[in-house]
């Protein structure tokens, strides 16, 4: 989120929006991948679909917060 707020100052809205969408999708994919790593490669750790859902909800929530504050409204 902090990175998104910083980057918003340096790019036009359309470019920034695309970067934030990619970051959100990457975050979701990373959460899924880490659950599979835990399942198959780390002894004593378990796979949990609820963790995947929590990661996805967090990524989408931050994305929505960023885009809701991203476009400046005309006066």
Secondary structure by P-SEA (a helix, b strand, c coil): caaaaaacccccaaaaaaaaaaaaaaaaaaaaaaaaaaacccccbbbbaaaaaaaaaaaaaaaaaaaaacccccc
